[in-house]
């Protein structure tokens, strides 16, 4: 599972990025629950999703600092 490239995040609007962060956090919670229950086959999904969230938050933070 490949993550999102930072360059593609610069093209998105702030509102869309915030929505994606919220959606990915919900998805991350579900994946963590699946891991505990033993239903998760690919544990690397959690790491990839965490890093994607971090990239999105970094893009949002950089935009906020430029203003």
Secondary structure, 3 states (H helix, E strand, C coil): CCCCCHHHHCCCCHHHHHHHHHHHHHHHHHHHHHHHHCCCCCCHHHHHHHHHHHHHHHHHHHHHHHC
